[in-house]
Amino acid sequence: MTDYSSPDGRAAARSLRWEDGALYILDQTRLPREVVEEKQESAEQVWESIRRLKVRGAPAIGIAGSYGLLVGLKPFVHLDPGAFLSRAEATAAYLNTSRPTAVNLGWALGRMLAFARAHAAAAVDATALFDMLVGEALRIHAEDRMICRGIGESGEALIREGCGILTHCNAGALAASELGTATAPMYLAFRRGRRFRIYADETRPLLQGARLTAWELRNAGLDVTLICDDMAAYVMSKSLVDLCIVGCDRVAANGDVANKIGTLGVAILADHFSIPFYVACPSSTFDLSTPTGGDILIEERGAEEVTAFGGRSTAPEGVKALNPAFDVTPHALVSGFITEKGIVGPDYGESLAKAFGA
């Protein structure tokens, strides 16, 4: 396992890396007990890694998809450029079926395909086109790092000395690159000397808040307290929370937000207790072609994630279970979007089109 620098200089692990022509993915399903990377040998393996949440978080999934396309195309560099391009289109379409809700995966794959189509005619052979696609994937990854920093710069002023912040699921460095999205303002405010409390929801059923967010923030030296999902109302009622910041997987044109299941409940509670509720996300997460949250396809996952806990059954055998991976928060509950272009506020139908319409 390779160690990297976390936002405060401590050793930490990245969600994925491209090194010496190979893709390595940190298996987040094994955190925090084990820190294990897996080399990705095929498009099918990358598809499975995304589907099984070994890599997760909208920006990280997009980056994994762009590198996963390279993994799938590597055996076909002997083809002529036209046949290679056809293979690229088929592989991208396949990878895009791994998770339907997060828009970043389709965005990154679409960008890779557009690049391939634009350069196929000029490529001497498929190897040359493949090498150019490697450069594009590296640019997507590098841009995400800059975007995360931009989100941090946009939102860090919201965090006051001594305040309490509640976050849900994991929108940190493990879900993106370097600083993450929802955690980017926290990391920058911490770097600049402010001290504050973070309350991390455990985020059932897969505990991304407990296993990932609490692990990541604690390793970076931030003051993080883990709470069960059903404790959010309690900590808000005790005036322990001054601000909510979450990430998201897709934002509709009207500002409705699809994020990890349970986010809607946090937003409703924040509205009840008059606590600002912000969503942090890159520009690639805004899907202006989707009119409202009702038009977003919500991924349904297997019942075993609900009927078991820690690998042990916790429910009657054969009981039915409902397991949507995401819910949709109406735009009326969102105080603003923290983006690399600044904080975008209501009216979202106009403000989002102005900021991201191009």
DRENBABA-436477 format. One record per residue (C-alpha): residue number from 1; residue in one letter; chain; x negated, z negated, y negated. Coordinates in steps of 0.02 Angstrom, whole numbers, padded with zeros to 5 digits. Layout:
BEGIN
<marmar->NUM	zamar->a	drenvo->A	east->X	up->Z	north->Y>
...
This chain:
BEGIN
<marmar->1	zamar->m	drenvo->A	east->00000	up->00000	north->00000>
<marmar->2	zamar->t	drenvo->A	east->-00067	up->00046	north->-00172>
<marmar->3	zamar->d	drenvo->A	east->-00053	up->-00078	north->-00316>
<marmar->4	zamar->y	drenvo->A	east->-00013	up->-00023	north->-00493>
<marmar->5	zamar->s	drenvo->A	east->00001	up->-00110	north->-00661>
<marmar->6	zamar->s	drenvo->A	east->00169	up->-00184	north->-00708>
<marmar->7	zamar->p	drenvo->A	east->00225	up->-00188	north->-00890>
<marmar->8	zamar->d	drenvo->A	east->00125	up->-00346	north->-00926>
<marmar->9	zamar->g	drenvo->A	east->-00029	up->-00292	north->-00828>
<marmar->10	zamar->r	drenvo->A	east->00007	up->-00383	north->-00666>
<marmar->11	zamar->a	drenvo->A	east->-00001	up->-00294	north->-00498>
<marmar->12	zamar->a	drenvo->A	east->00163	up->-00211	north->-00452>
<marmar->13	zamar->a	drenvo->A	east->00227	up->-00069	north->-00344>
<marmar->14	zamar->r	drenvo->A	east->00300	up->00095	north->-00402>
<marmar->15	zamar->s	drenvo->A	east->00455	up->00170	north->-00324>
<marmar->16	zamar->l	drenvo->A	east->00365	up->00332	north->-00280>
<marmar->17	zamar->r	drenvo->A	east->00207	up->00431	north->-00311>
<marmar->18	zamar->w	drenvo->A	east->00140	up->00607	north->-00286>
<marmar->19	zamar->e	drenvo->A	east->-00041	up->00603	north->-00232>
<marmar->20	zamar->d	drenvo->A	east->-00154	up->00735	north->-00152>
<marmar->21	zamar->g	drenvo->A	east->-00008	up->00851	north->-00124>
<marmar->22	zamar->a	drenvo->A	east->00101	up->00721	north->-00037>
<marmar->23	zamar->l	drenvo->A	east->00252	up->00616	north->-00084>
<marmar->24	zamar->y	drenvo->A	east->00251	up->00429	north->-00047>
<marmar->25	zamar->i	drenvo->A	east->00410	up->00326	north->-00066>
<marmar->26	zamar->l	drenvo->A	east->00417	up->00137	north->-00074>
<marmar->27	zamar->d	drenvo->A	east->00549	up->00080	north->00052>
<marmar->28	zamar->q	drenvo->A	east->00656	up->-00030	north->-00060>
<marmar->29	zamar->t	drenvo->A	east->00768	up->-00082	north->00085>
<marmar->30	zamar->r	drenvo->A	east->00623	up->-00191	north->00146>
<marmar->31	zamar->l	drenvo->A	east->00592	up->-00281	north->-00018>
<marmar->32	zamar->p	drenvo->A	east->00555	up->-00419	north->-00059>
<marmar->33	zamar->r	drenvo->A	east->00490	up->-00472	north->00112>
<marmar->34	zamar->e	drenvo->A	east->00385	up->-00317	north->00143>
<marmar->35	zamar->v	drenvo->A	east->00303	up->-00191	north->00026>
<marmar->36	zamar->v	drenvo->A	east->00289	up->-00031	north->00127>
<marmar->37	zamar->e	drenvo->A	east->00264	up->00150	north->00074>
<marmar->38	zamar->e	drenvo->A	east->00317	up->00296	north->00182>
<marmar->39	zamar->k	drenvo->A	east->00239	up->00469	north->00171>
<marmar->40	zamar->q	drenvo->A	east->00377	up->00600	north->00163>
<marmar->41	zamar->e	drenvo->A	east->00347	up->00741	north->00287>
<marmar->42	zamar->s	drenvo->A	east->00504	up->00847	north->00268>
<marmar->43	zamar->a	drenvo->A	east->00655	up->00882	north->00158>
<marmar->44	zamar->e	drenvo->A	east->00761	up->00797	north->00292>
<marmar->45	zamar->q	drenvo->A	east->00658	up->00638	north->00277>
<marmar->46	zamar->v	drenvo->A	east->00674	up->00640	north->00087>
<marmar->47	zamar->w	drenvo->A	east->00863	up->00666	north->00105>
<marmar->48	zamar->e	drenvo->A	east->00871	up->00516	north->00221>
<marmar->49	zamar->s	drenvo->A	east->00763	up->00410	north->00105>
<marmar->50	zamar->i	drenvo->A	east->00881	up->00445	north->-00040>
<marmar->51	zamar->r	drenvo->A	east->01039	up->00422	north->00064>
<marmar->52	zamar->r	drenvo->A	east->00979	up->00258	north->00141>
<marmar->53	zamar->l	drenvo->A	east->00926	up->00190	north->-00029>
<marmar->54	zamar->k	drenvo->A	east->00742	up->00180	north->00012>
<marmar->55	zamar->v	drenvo->A	east->00726	up->00258	north->-00160>
<marmar->56	zamar->r	drenvo->A	east->00871	up->00224	north->-00279>
<marmar->57	zamar->g	drenvo->A	east->00915	up->00218	north->-00462>
<marmar->58	zamar->a	drenvo->A	east->00970	up->00376	north->-00552>
<marmar->59	zamar->p	drenvo->A	east->00804	up->00423	north->-00635>
<marmar->60	zamar->a	drenvo->A	east->00702	up->00384	north->-00479>
<marmar->61	zamar->i	drenvo->A	east->00820	up->00487	north->-00372>
<marmar->62	zamar->g	drenvo->A	east->00796	up->00634	north->-00489>
<marmar->63	zamar->i	drenvo->A	east->00607	up->00619	north->-00479>
<marmar->64	zamar->a	drenvo->A	east->00615	up->00601	north->-00290>
<marmar->65	zamar->g	drenvo->A	east->00724	up->00756	north->-00281>
<marmar->66	zamar->s	drenvo->A	east->00599	up->00861	north->-00379>
<marmar->67	zamar->y	drenvo->A	east->00455	up->00805	north->-00270>
<marmar->68	zamar->g	drenvo->A	east->00566	up->00818	north->-00115>
<marmar->69	zamar->l	drenvo->A	east->00594	up->01000	north->-00154>
<marmar->70	zamar->l	drenvo->A	east->00406	up->01024	north->-00149>
<marmar->71	zamar->v	drenvo->A	east->00396	up->00934	north->00019>
<marmar->72	zamar->g	drenvo->A	east->00529	up->01050	north->00089>
<marmar->73	zamar->l	drenvo->A	east->00447	up->01207	north->00021>
<marmar->74	zamar->k	drenvo->A	east->00268	up->01171	north->00070>
<marmar->75	zamar->p	drenvo->A	east->00285	up->01251	north->00244>
<marmar->76	zamar->f	drenvo->A	east->00352	up->01413	north->00169>
<marmar->77	zamar->v	drenvo->A	east->00215	up->01464	north->00047>
<marmar->78	zamar->h	drenvo->A	east->00174	up->01610	north->00163>
<marmar->79	zamar->l	drenvo->A	east->00337	up->01696	north->00114>
<marmar->80	zamar->d	drenvo->A	east->00350	up->01826	north->-00023>
<marmar->81	zamar->p	drenvo->A	east->00408	up->01754	north->-00192>
<marmar->82	zamar->g	drenvo->A	east->00587	up->01818	north->-00170>
<marmar->83	zamar->a	drenvo->A	east->00611	up->01740	north->00001>
<marmar->84	zamar->f	drenvo->A	east->00525	up->01582	north->-00059>
<marmar->85	zamar->l	drenvo->A	east->00648	up->01570	north->-00204>
<marmar->86	zamar->s	drenvo->A	east->00794	up->01587	north->-00083>
<marmar->87	zamar->r	drenvo->A	east->00721	up->01447	north->00021>
<marmar->88	zamar->a	drenvo->A	east->00703	up->01341	north->-00137>
<marmar->89	zamar->e	drenvo->A	east->00887	up->01366	north->-00180>
<marmar->90	zamar->a	drenvo->A	east->00942	up->01316	north->-00005>
<marmar->91	zamar->t	drenvo->A	east->00829	up->01163	north->00000>
<marmar->92	zamar->a	drenvo->A	east->00887	up->01105	north->-00172>
<marmar->93	zamar->a	drenvo->A	east->01070	up->01124	north->-00122>
<marmar->94	zamar->y	drenvo->A	east->01036	up->01021	north->00034>
<marmar->95	zamar->l	drenvo->A	east->00945	up->00881	north->-00057>
<marmar->96	zamar->n	drenvo->A	east->01083	up->00871	north->-00186>
<marmar->97	zamar->t	drenvo->A	east->01207	up->00818	north->-00051>
<marmar->98	zamar->s	drenvo->A	east->01113	up->00656	north->-00016>
<marmar->99	zamar->r	drenvo->A	east->01203	up->00556	north->-00153>
<marmar->100	zamar->p	drenvo->A	east->01346	up->00631	north->-00254>
<marmar->101	zamar->t	drenvo->A	east->01372	up->00511	north->-00400>
<marmar->102	zamar->a	drenvo->A	east->01205	up->00502	north->-00494>
<marmar->103	zamar->v	drenvo->A	east->01190	up->00656	north->-00605>
<marmar->104	zamar->n	drenvo->A	east->00999	up->00647	north->-00619>
<marmar->105	zamar->l	drenvo->A	east->00972	up->00715	north->-00444>
<marmar->106	zamar->g	drenvo->A	east->01067	up->00876	north->-00479>
<marmar->107	zamar->w	drenvo->A	east->00989	up->00886	north->-00652>
<marmar->108	zamar->a	drenvo->A	east->00810	up->00876	north->-00586>
<marmar->109	zamar->l	drenvo->A	east->00842	up->00998	north->-00444>
<marmar->110	zamar->g	drenvo->A	east->00928	up->01118	north->-00564>
<marmar->111	zamar->r	drenvo->A	east->00780	up->01110	north->-00682>
<marmar->112	zamar->m	drenvo->A	east->00659	up->01145	north->-00539>
<marmar->113	zamar->l	drenvo->A	east->00763	up->01295	north->-00483>
<marmar->114	zamar->a	drenvo->A	east->00777	up->01363	north->-00661>
<marmar->115	zamar->f	drenvo->A	east->00588	up->01352	north->-00676>
<marmar->116	zamar->a	drenvo->A	east->00564	up->01440	north->-00509>
<marmar->117	zamar->r	drenvo->A	east->00682	up->01582	north->-00557>
<marmar->118	zamar->a	drenvo->A	east->00598	up->01603	north->-00726>
<marmar->119	zamar->h	drenvo->A	east->00424	up->01618	north->-00649>
<marmar->120	zamar->a	drenvo->A	east->00456	up->01703	north->-00481>
<marmar->121	zamar->a	drenvo->A	east->00431	up->01880	north->-00546>
<marmar->122	zamar->a	drenvo->A	east->00265	up->01838	north->-00628>
<marmar->123	zamar->a	drenvo->A	east->00197	up->01741	north->-00478>
<marmar->124	zamar->v	drenvo->A	east->00062	up->01831	north->-00379>
<marmar->125	zamar->d	drenvo->A	east->00126	up->01751	north->-00219>
<marmar->126	zamar->a	drenvo->A	east->00227	up->01602	north->-00159>
<marmar->127	zamar->t	drenvo->A	east->00075	up->01489	north->-00162>
<marmar->128	zamar->a	drenvo->A	east->00054	up->01520	north->-00346>
<marmar->129	zamar->l	drenvo->A	east->00239	up->01487	north->-00377>
<marmar->130	zamar->f	drenvo->A	east->00229	up->01327	north->-00275>
<marmar->131	zamar->d	drenvo->A	east->00082	up->01267	north->-00379>
<marmar->132	zamar->m	drenvo->A	east->00181	up->01300	north->-00538>
<marmar->133	zamar->l	drenvo->A	east->00326	up->01200	north->-00467>
<marmar->134	zamar->v	drenvo->A	east->00208	up->01054	north->-00433>
<marmar->135	zamar->g	drenvo->A	east->00166	up->01057	north->-00618>
<marmar->136	zamar->e	drenvo->A	east->00351	up->01054	north->-00664>
<marmar->137	zamar->a	drenvo->A	east->00386	up->00905	north->-00550>
<marmar->138	zamar->l	drenvo->A	east->00239	up->00812	north->-00626>
<marmar->139	zamar->r	drenvo->A	east->00310	up->00848	north->-00799>
<marmar->140	zamar->i	drenvo->A	east->00480	up->00780	north->-00749>
<marmar->141	zamar->h	drenvo->A	east->00395	up->00620	north->-00690>
<marmar->142	zamar->a	drenvo->A	east->00287	up->00604	north->-00846>
<marmar->143	zamar->e	drenvo->A	east->00437	up->00636	north->-00959>
<marmar->144	zamar->d	drenvo->A	east->00532	up->00497	north->-00873>
<marmar->145	zamar->r	drenvo->A	east->00392	up->00376	north->-00914>
<marmar->146	zamar->m	drenvo->A	east->00402	up->00426	north->-01097>
<marmar->147	zamar->i	drenvo->A	east->00592	up->00416	north->-01094>
<marmar->148	zamar->c	drenvo->A	east->00587	up->00240	north->-01022>
<marmar->149	zamar->r	drenvo->A	east->00469	up->00188	north->-01162>
<marmar->150	zamar->g	drenvo->A	east->00587	up->00269	north->-01288>
<marmar->151	zamar->i	drenvo->A	east->00734	up->00172	north->-01217>
<marmar->152	zamar->g	drenvo->A	east->00632	up->00014	north->-01234>
<marmar->153	zamar->e	drenvo->A	east->00589	up->00051	north->-01415>
<marmar->154	zamar->s	drenvo->A	east->00771	up->00088	north->-01454>
<marmar->155	zamar->g	drenvo->A	east->00839	up->-00072	north->-01378>
<marmar->156	zamar->e	drenvo->A	east->00708	up->-00208	north->-01396>
<marmar->157	zamar->a	drenvo->A	east->00771	up->-00262	north->-01567>
<marmar->158	zamar->l	drenvo->A	east->00936	up->-00313	north->-01485>
<marmar->159	zamar->i	drenvo->A	east->00843	up->-00452	north->-01394>
<marmar->160	zamar->r	drenvo->A	east->00823	up->-00607	north->-01502>
<marmar->161	zamar->e	drenvo->A	east->00710	up->-00756	north->-01472>
<marmar->162	zamar->g	drenvo->A	east->00793	up->-00878	north->-01352>
<marmar->163	zamar->c	drenvo->A	east->00942	up->-00768	north->-01310>
<marmar->164	zamar->g	drenvo->A	east->01020	up->-00745	north->-01138>
<marmar->165	zamar->i	drenvo->A	east->01039	up->-00573	north->-01059>
<marmar->166	zamar->l	drenvo->A	east->01143	up->-00529	north->-00907>
<marmar->167	zamar->t	drenvo->A	east->01102	up->-00375	north->-00804>
<marmar->168	zamar->h	drenvo->A	east->01181	up->-00303	north->-00647>
<marmar->169	zamar->c	drenvo->A	east->01102	up->-00211	north->-00500>
<marmar->170	zamar->n	drenvo->A	east->00927	up->-00142	north->-00531>
<marmar->171	zamar->a	drenvo->A	east->00887	up->-00028	north->-00677>
<marmar->172	zamar->g	drenvo->A	east->00706	up->-00080	north->-00686>
<marmar->173	zamar->a	drenvo->A	east->00540	up->00001	north->-00646>
<marmar->174	zamar->l	drenvo->A	east->00593	up->00018	north->-00464>
<marmar->175	zamar->a	drenvo->A	east->00742	up->00125	north->-00518>
<marmar->176	zamar->a	drenvo->A	east->00645	up->00240	north->-00634>
<marmar->177	zamar->s	drenvo->A	east->00463	up->00247	north->-00687>
<marmar->178	zamar->e	drenvo->A	east->00357	up->00115	north->-00772>
<marmar->179	zamar->l	drenvo->A	east->00477	up->00014	north->-00882>
<marmar->180	zamar->g	drenvo->A	east->00644	up->00062	north->-00807>
<marmar->181	zamar->t	drenvo->A	east->00799	up->00086	north->-00914>
<marmar->182	zamar->a	drenvo->A	east->00900	up->-00076	north->-00935>
<marmar->183	zamar->t	drenvo->A	east->00741	up->-00178	north->-00918>
<marmar->184	zamar->a	drenvo->A	east->00637	up->-00073	north->-01038>
<marmar->185	zamar->p	drenvo->A	east->00696	up->-00167	north->-01195>
<marmar->186	zamar->m	drenvo->A	east->00664	up->-00332	north->-01104>
<marmar->187	zamar->y	drenvo->A	east->00486	up->-00284	north->-01057>
<marmar->188	zamar->l	drenvo->A	east->00444	up->-00227	north->-01233>
<marmar->189	zamar->a	drenvo->A	east->00522	up->-00380	north->-01316>
<marmar->190	zamar->f	drenvo->A	east->00423	up->-00489	north->-01195>
<marmar->191	zamar->r	drenvo->A	east->00262	up->-00395	north->-01234>
<marmar->192	zamar->r	drenvo->A	east->00292	up->-00426	north->-01418>
<marmar->193	zamar->g	drenvo->A	east->00302	up->-00613	north->-01396>
<marmar->194	zamar->r	drenvo->A	east->00488	up->-00648	north->-01385>
<marmar->195	zamar->r	drenvo->A	east->00547	up->-00767	north->-01251>
<marmar->196	zamar->f	drenvo->A	east->00722	up->-00760	north->-01180>
<marmar->197	zamar->r	drenvo->A	east->00822	up->-00789	north->-01021>
<marmar->198	zamar->i	drenvo->A	east->00881	up->-00656	north->-00900>
<marmar->199	zamar->y	drenvo->A	east->01024	up->-00683	north->-00778>
<marmar->200	zamar->a	drenvo->A	east->01022	up->-00559	north->-00635>
<marmar->201	zamar->d	drenvo->A	east->01180	up->-00532	north->-00533>
<marmar->202	zamar->e	drenvo->A	east->01140	up->-00526	north->-00347>
<marmar->203	zamar->t	drenvo->A	east->01243	up->-00363	north->-00334>
<marmar->204	zamar->r	drenvo->A	east->01329	up->-00364	north->-00167>
<marmar->205	zamar->p	drenvo->A	east->01337	up->-00287	north->-00042>
<marmar->206	zamar->l	drenvo->A	east->01154	up->-00228	north->-00041>
<marmar->207	zamar->l	drenvo->A	east->01084	up->-00361	north->-00159>
<marmar->208	zamar->q	drenvo->A	east->00984	up->-00245	north->-00273>
<marmar->209	zamar->g	drenvo->A	east->00990	up->-00379	north->-00407>
<marmar->210	zamar->a	drenvo->A	east->00925	up->-00515	north->-00292>
<marmar->211	zamar->r	drenvo->A	east->00801	up->-00412	north->-00191>
<marmar->212	zamar->l	drenvo->A	east->00738	up->-00297	north->-00327>
<marmar->213	zamar->t	drenvo->A	east->00776	up->-00352	north->-00506>
<marmar->214	zamar->a	drenvo->A	east->00735	up->-00536	north->-00479>
<marmar->215	zamar->w	drenvo->A	east->00578	up->-00489	north->-00382>
<marmar->216	zamar->e	drenvo->A	east->00519	up->-00363	north->-00511>
<marmar->217	zamar->l	drenvo->A	east->00551	up->-00472	north->-00665>
<marmar->218	zamar->r	drenvo->A	east->00478	up->-00628	north->-00585>
<marmar->219	zamar->n	drenvo->A	east->00319	up->-00534	north->-00538>
<marmar->220	zamar->a	drenvo->A	east->00305	up->-00475	north->-00719>
<marmar->221	zamar->g	drenvo->A	east->00316	up->-00653	north->-00785>
<marmar->222	zamar->l	drenvo->A	east->00488	up->-00644	north->-00866>
<marmar->223	zamar->d	drenvo->A	east->00610	up->-00790	north->-00860>
<marmar->224	zamar->v	drenvo->A	east->00740	up->-00731	north->-00732>
<marmar->225	zamar->t	drenvo->A	east->00879	up->-00832	north->-00649>
<marmar->226	zamar->l	drenvo->A	east->00974	up->-00760	north->-00502>
<marmar->227	zamar->i	drenvo->A	east->01162	up->-00786	north->-00495>
<marmar->228	zamar->c	drenvo->A	east->01296	up->-00735	north->-00371>
<marmar->229	zamar->d	drenvo->A	east->01409	up->-00596	north->-00434>
<marmar->230	zamar->d	drenvo->A	east->01557	up->-00715	north->-00450>
<marmar->231	zamar->m	drenvo->A	east->01457	up->-00831	north->-00564>
<marmar->232	zamar->a	drenvo->A	east->01451	up->-00709	north->-00710>
<marmar->233	zamar->a	drenvo->A	east->01610	up->-00778	north->-00788>
<marmar->234	zamar->y	drenvo->A	east->01543	up->-00955	north->-00774>
<marmar->235	zamar->v	drenvo->A	east->01377	up->-00921	north->-00862>
<marmar->236	zamar->m	drenvo->A	east->01468	up->-00824	north->-00997>
<marmar->237	zamar->s	drenvo->A	east->01594	up->-00965	north->-01023>
<marmar->238	zamar->k	drenvo->A	east->01449	up->-01087	north->-01047>
<marmar->239	zamar->s	drenvo->A	east->01378	up->-00978	north->-01189>
<marmar->240	zamar->l	drenvo->A	east->01223	up->-00940	north->-01087>
<marmar->241	zamar->v	drenvo->A	east->01240	up->-00752	north->-01110>
<marmar->242	zamar->d	drenvo->A	east->01224	up->-00667	north->-01279>
<marmar->243	zamar->l	drenvo->A	east->01201	up->-00488	north->-01221>
<marmar->244	zamar->c	drenvo->A	east->01233	up->-00380	north->-01069>
<marmar->245	zamar->i	drenvo->A	east->01122	up->-00230	north->-01029>
<marmar->246	zamar->v	drenvo->A	east->01151	up->-00122	north->-00876>
<marmar->247	zamar->g	drenvo->A	east->01093	up->00048	north->-00818>
<marmar->248	zamar->c	drenvo->A	east->01204	up->00188	north->-00757>
<marmar->249	zamar->d	drenvo->A	east->01210	up->00338	north->-00642>
<marmar->250	zamar->r	drenvo->A	east->01323	up->00454	north->-00742>
<marmar->251	zamar->v	drenvo->A	east->01406	up->00455	north->-00912>
<marmar->252	zamar->a	drenvo->A	east->01557	up->00567	north->-00941>
<marmar->253	zamar->a	drenvo->A	east->01585	up->00663	north->-01102>
<marmar->254	zamar->n	drenvo->A	east->01704	up->00530	north->-01169>
<marmar->255	zamar->g	drenvo->A	east->01580	up->00388	north->-01135>
<marmar->256	zamar->d	drenvo->A	east->01653	up->00323	north->-00971>
<marmar->257	zamar->v	drenvo->A	east->01512	up->00251	north->-00865>
<marmar->258	zamar->a	drenvo->A	east->01484	up->00260	north->-00677>
<marmar->259	zamar->n	drenvo->A	east->01367	up->00123	north->-00619>
<marmar->260	zamar->k	drenvo->A	east->01341	up->00008	north->-00470>
<marmar->261	zamar->i	drenvo->A	east->01499	up->-00073	north->-00404>
<marmar->262	zamar->g	drenvo->A	east->01534	up->-00233	north->-00502>
<marmar->263	zamar->t	drenvo->A	east->01483	up->-00163	north->-00671>
<marmar->264	zamar->l	drenvo->A	east->01665	up->-00143	north->-00723>
<marmar->265	zamar->g	drenvo->A	east->01694	up->-00328	north->-00692>
<marmar->266	zamar->v	drenvo->A	east->01544	up->-00376	north->-00799>
<marmar->267	zamar->a	drenvo->A	east->01608	up->-00264	north->-00940>
<marmar->268	zamar->i	drenvo->A	east->01783	up->-00340	north->-00933>
<marmar->269	zamar->l	drenvo->A	east->01710	up->-00516	north->-00937>
<marmar->270	zamar->a	drenvo->A	east->01594	up->-00471	north->-01081>
<marmar->271	zamar->d	drenvo->A	east->01743	up->-00404	north->-01179>
<marmar->272	zamar->h	drenvo->A	east->01841	up->-00563	north->-01146>
<marmar->273	zamar->f	drenvo->A	east->01699	up->-00675	north->-01207>
<marmar->274	zamar->s	drenvo->A	east->01655	up->-00558	north->-01354>
<marmar->275	zamar->i	drenvo->A	east->01481	up->-00522	north->-01284>
<marmar->276	zamar->p	drenvo->A	east->01402	up->-00352	north->-01327>
<marmar->277	zamar->f	drenvo->A	east->01393	up->-00239	north->-01174>
<marmar->278	zamar->y	drenvo->A	east->01259	up->-00102	north->-01183>
<marmar->279	zamar->v	drenvo->A	east->01217	up->00037	north->-01061>
<marmar->280	zamar->a	drenvo->A	east->01036	up->00097	north->-01055>
<marmar->281	zamar->c	drenvo->A	east->01004	up->00271	north->-00989>
<marmar->282	zamar->p	drenvo->A	east->00903	up->00431	north->-01019>
<marmar->283	zamar->s	drenvo->A	east->00979	up->00588	north->-01092>
<marmar->284	zamar->s	drenvo->A	east->00981	up->00668	north->-00919>
<marmar->285	zamar->t	drenvo->A	east->01115	up->00542	north->-00864>
<marmar->286	zamar->f	drenvo->A	east->01243	up->00608	north->-00990>
<marmar->287	zamar->d	drenvo->A	east->01355	up->00736	north->-00904>
<marmar->288	zamar->l	drenvo->A	east->01452	up->00819	north->-01042>
<marmar->289	zamar->s	drenvo->A	east->01527	up->00942	north->-00917>
<marmar->290	zamar->t	drenvo->A	east->01627	up->00798	north->-00841>
<marmar->291	zamar->p	drenvo->A	east->01769	up->00754	north->-00962>
<marmar->292	zamar->t	drenvo->A	east->01808	up->00575	north->-00908>
<marmar->293	zamar->g	drenvo->A	east->01760	up->00443	north->-00783>
<marmar->294	zamar->g	drenvo->A	east->01910	up->00490	north->-00678>
<marmar->295	zamar->d	drenvo->A	east->01824	up->00656	north->-00641>
<marmar->296	zamar->i	drenvo->A	east->01667	up->00573	north->-00569>
<marmar->297	zamar->l	drenvo->A	east->01652	up->00579	north->-00379>
<marmar->298	zamar->i	drenvo->A	east->01624	up->00401	north->-00317>
<marmar->299	zamar->e	drenvo->A	east->01515	up->00384	north->-00163>
<marmar->300	zamar->e	drenvo->A	east->01593	up->00289	north->-00018>
<marmar->301	zamar->r	drenvo->A	east->01470	up->00203	north->00097>
<marmar->302	zamar->g	drenvo->A	east->01483	up->00131	north->00272>
<marmar->303	zamar->a	drenvo->A	east->01585	up->-00023	north->00313>
<marmar->304	zamar->e	drenvo->A	east->01434	up->-00107	north->00395>
<marmar->305	zamar->e	drenvo->A	east->01361	up->-00143	north->00223>
<marmar->306	zamar->v	drenvo->A	east->01512	up->-00254	north->00186>
<marmar->307	zamar->t	drenvo->A	east->01544	up->-00329	north->00358>
<marmar->308	zamar->a	drenvo->A	east->01364	up->-00388	north->00381>
<marmar->309	zamar->f	drenvo->A	east->01240	up->-00489	north->00280>
<marmar->310	zamar->g	drenvo->A	east->01053	up->-00491	north->00313>
<marmar->311	zamar->g	drenvo->A	east->01076	up->-00391	north->00471>
<marmar->312	zamar->r	drenvo->A	east->01204	up->-00512	north->00545>
<marmar->313	zamar->s	drenvo->A	east->01390	up->-00484	north->00562>
<marmar->314	zamar->t	drenvo->A	east->01494	up->-00591	north->00443>
<marmar->315	zamar->a	drenvo->A	east->01667	up->-00517	north->00473>
<marmar->316	zamar->p	drenvo->A	east->01789	up->-00503	north->00618>
<marmar->317	zamar->e	drenvo->A	east->01747	up->-00359	north->00734>
<marmar->318	zamar->g	drenvo->A	east->01847	up->-00203	north->00691>
<marmar->319	zamar->v	drenvo->A	east->01908	up->-00264	north->00521>
<marmar->320	zamar->k	drenvo->A	east->01931	up->-00127	north->00391>
<marmar->321	zamar->a	drenvo->A	east->01814	up->-00127	north->00241>
<marmar->322	zamar->l	drenvo->A	east->01814	up->-00035	north->00075>
<marmar->323	zamar->n	drenvo->A	east->01640	up->00005	north->00009>
<marmar->324	zamar->p	drenvo->A	east->01630	up->00113	north->-00149>
<marmar->325	zamar->a	drenvo->A	east->01451	up->00117	north->-00211>
<marmar->326	zamar->f	drenvo->A	east->01503	up->00132	north->-00394>
<marmar->327	zamar->d	drenvo->A	east->01643	up->00093	north->-00513>
<marmar->328	zamar->v	drenvo->A	east->01687	up->00168	north->-00682>
<marmar->329	zamar->t	drenvo->A	east->01683	up->00067	north->-00843>
<marmar->330	zamar->p	drenvo->A	east->01797	up->00138	north->-00980>
<marmar->331	zamar->h	drenvo->A	east->01707	up->00187	north->-01139>
<marmar->332	zamar->a	drenvo->A	east->01811	up->00064	north->-01241>
<marmar->333	zamar->l	drenvo->A	east->01713	up->-00078	north->-01160>
<marmar->334	zamar->v	drenvo->A	east->01542	up->-00006	north->-01204>
<marmar->335	zamar->s	drenvo->A	east->01461	up->-00070	north->-01364>
<marmar->336	zamar->g	drenvo->A	east->01332	up->00069	north->-01363>
<marmar->337	zamar->f	drenvo->A	east->01212	up->00175	north->-01262>
<marmar->338	zamar->i	drenvo->A	east->01027	up->00133	north->-01274>
<marmar->339	zamar->t	drenvo->A	east->00936	up->00300	north->-01256>
<marmar->340	zamar->e	drenvo->A	east->00767	up->00374	north->-01294>
<marmar->341	zamar->k	drenvo->A	east->00850	up->00451	north->-01448>
<marmar->342	zamar->g	drenvo->A	east->00909	up->00284	north->-01514>
<marmar->343	zamar->i	drenvo->A	east->01069	up->00183	north->-01491>
<marmar->344	zamar->v	drenvo->A	east->01223	up->00293	north->-01485>
<marmar->345	zamar->g	drenvo->A	east->01387	up->00209	north->-01531>
<marmar->346	zamar->p	drenvo->A	east->01572	up->00257	north->-01537>
<marmar->347	zamar->d	drenvo->A	east->01666	up->00371	north->-01560>
<marmar->348	zamar->y	drenvo->A	east->01584	up->00434	north->-01400>
<marmar->349	zamar->g	drenvo->A	east->01677	up->00599	north->-01389>
<marmar->350	zamar->e	drenvo->A	east->01589	up->00649	north->-01550>
<marmar->351	zamar->s	drenvo->A	east->01429	up->00547	north->-01547>
<marmar->352	zamar->l	drenvo->A	east->01377	up->00598	north->-01370>
<marmar->353	zamar->a	drenvo->A	east->01411	up->00782	north->-01404>
<marmar->354	zamar->k	drenvo->A	east->01308	up->00771	north->-01563>
<marmar->355	zamar->a	drenvo->A	east->01163	up->00681	north->-01478>
<marmar->356	zamar->f	drenvo->A	east->01159	up->00772	north->-01311>
<marmar->357	zamar->g	drenvo->A	east->01265	up->00928	north->-01328>
<marmar->358	zamar->a	drenvo->A	east->01115	up->01044	north->-01335>
